[in-house]
Amino acid sequence: MSATHRGVRLILGDQVNPSHSWFATVDPSITYVMMEVRSETDYVLHHAQKVLAIFAAMRRFAERLRAQGHAVRYIRIGDADNKHTLRENIAMVMQECGAASWEHMQPDEWRVDQHLGPTPYTTEHFLSERDDVALLFKGKKRWLMETFYRQMRVRYNVLMDADQQPVGGSWNFDEENRRPWKGTPPEPVDPRPHHDCSALWEEICAAGVATMGNAHADNLRWPLDAEEAQSVLTAFLDNALPHFGTYQDAISRKARRLFHALISFSLNVKMLNPLDVVRQAEQRYHDGTAPIAAVEGFIRQILGWREYVRGIYWSQMPDYVERNALDNHRDLPQWFWSGNTKMQCVKDAVDASLDTAYAHHIQRLMITGNIALLLGCSPQRVHEWYLGVYIDAFEWVEVPNTIGMSQHADNGLMATKPYVSSAAYVHRMSDACGTCAYKHKERLGDDACPFNALYWNFYLRHEDTLRKNPRVGMAYRHIDGMSADERLAITERAAWLIDHADEL
């Protein structure tokens, strides 16, 4: 490589944004470096499709930059000179190029941010600054997303009328978005592309990278560039968005995707711009092709929730990931890794996760997260599983969702109540109970759904902490109506279930 190259710029695997200002002008004095390194593949056990998709997207992005005239040094996972850490590889490339300096964009993860150090360059992706959430809630005990979301709606003038009031007369239409799916309207055709990444998978395996889940390397279904991601988004807006709101919390054995967009991976590696996605969805409401409840519910996930959890993450790290307010320490049952459980709803969610590197938010929160919390599993073990198994899981978004929302390990900073439920919720929102080995209406006995005894035991176990919470008052009113013998039977059954969790 020519000695005229005097600067090196690092591009991380979740920074494949072709619209970044770095790439607007070809500068022959800059070499862009991208690398596949074991320090990133090995810090947690990742899903095979996650490693495949990130590496494939990185390679495609490198080719894009080269085609535009940029100089790119790309280090593959199996290259003999790969040092397998970011800084060591940067030093190697600087020596090759005769570079006097190197630059990088702001990493999204605290671990990488600490490793690389401060930088003036942002990813030009997010709609809020790292500290916006902390500044908004300074001095407050609970940091409610709804407050932040409304501020963002006003700031970006999204779904607002001329008087700066929310269109449709409400900020939030969540109450309209909780219907189970009975089979109609039909699930749209999967719009995602097909990729044969068999050769790349052979490289990953030859390098000794350990993964979990099914690779499906000969038919990888995830977008690998901005154009493919936009195609998936357009198909969602055309065919699924009108029904997204109504059925966004539904779970079905007959339809894994239902009406979800499946763009979270594309967003999190920055193939898509979040504000552009929001504007496209907003336009569908103005065009009359999608109802306000669907459009608002979708936009809230991006403009509200996604930016909010990032703010939570940066305000609370590095100790946030170690929080354990409910003092849970058990390992995950073996079926988190195999799907071998008789609980049909859990099996379906785990099977989908291992097979596709994806499960929608209710499966994560109210099925796998719910059962892990009821069993008293360590929030750190839950965090490691979620971070590894899901293709869209990067620490900045996954940690608050797991530690805060799912496992209530942050003592209610994010969520005003623990997200636990009995089998009644699962039966209402899914069709899994009809084929389950357990009976969803039974609380006690060998055939009773484990969710039931575990649910009531959860509130009995944490009574000192939770009884004063007004949002769970109904649970304690029900408990107050139980006899002492019934409470004892519940705790004994729950203790057996917890001790025999691998067998459920």
Sequence and secondary structure as in RCSB ss.txt:
>XXXX:A:sequence
MSATHRGVRLILGDQVNPSHSWFATVDPSITYVMMEVRSETDYVLHHAQKVLAIFAAMRRFAERLRAQGHAVRYI
RIGDADNKHTLRENIAMVMQECGAASWEHMQPDEWRVDQHLGPTPYTTEHFLSERDDVALLFKGKKRWLMETFYR
QMRVRYNVLMDADQQPVGGSWNFDEENRRPWKGTPPEPVDPRPHHDCSALWEEICAAGVATMGNAHADNLRWPLD
AEEAQSVLTAFLDNALPHFGTYQDAISRKARRLFHALISFSLNVKMLNPLDVVRQAEQRYHDGTAPIAAVEGFIR
QILGWREYVRGIYWSQMPDYVERNALDNHRDLPQWFWSGNTKMQCVKDAVDASLDTAYAHHIQRLMITGNIALLL
GCSPQRVHEWYLGVYIDAFEWVEVPNTIGMSQHADNGLMATKPYVSSAAYVHRMSDACGTCAYKHKERLGDDACP
FNALYWNFYLRHEDTLRKNPRVGMAYRHIDGMSADERLAITERAAWLIDHADEL
>XXXX:A:secstr
  TT  EEEE  TT   TTSGGGSS  TTEEEEEE  HHHHSSS EEHHHHHHHHHHHHHHHHHHHHTT EEEEE
 TT TT  SSHHHHHHHHHHHHT SEEEEB  SSHHHHHHH   SB  S  SS TTHHHHHTTT S   HHHHHH
HHHHHHT SB TTS BGGG S  GGGS     S S         B  HHHHHHHHHTT  EES   GGGB S  S
HHHHHHHHHHHHHHTHHHHHHHTT   SS SSTT    HHHHHTTSS HHHHHHHHHHHHHHTSS HHHHHHHHI
IIIIIIHHHHHHHHHHTTGGGG  TT   B   THHHH   S HHHHHHHHHHHHHS   HHIIIIIIHHHHHHT
TB HHHHHHHHHHH TT  HHHHHIIIIIIIT TTTTSS SS     HHHHHHH S GGG SSBTT  SSTTB H
HHHHHHHHHHHTHHHHTT GGGHHHHHHHHTS HHHHHHHHHHHHHHHHTGGG 
